[in-house]
């Protein structure tokens, strides 16, 4: 049986996209996305919990977020989790888990459109 690696998020950008142009004119964008949920405790007090996600967007998706998204923009995205490792300046192994976006939908009213 095959595995499944699928992530679906709806949230807001925590800052403006960071966009780079790599060799062979390949564009990559990195965004930090917040997802929030609320719950009530036993006393009925409402609490908000926010999780932060590092997202990588390649090529045309990088173009879209560069052009239309900024800090606070709300987006829907589908993608997959990817963990990579690297050595720090001190020589320690570090691990980073990111969402690799495969499709996005802009949810801000003036920009609402689908890309994938």
Buried (B, 14 or more C-beta within 10 A) or exposed (E): EEEEEEBEBEBBBBEBBEBEEEEEEEBBBBBBBBEEEEEEEEEEEEEEEEEEBEBBBBEEBBBBBBEBBEEEBBBBBBBEEEEEEEEEEEEEEEEEEBBBBBEBBBBBEEBEEEBE
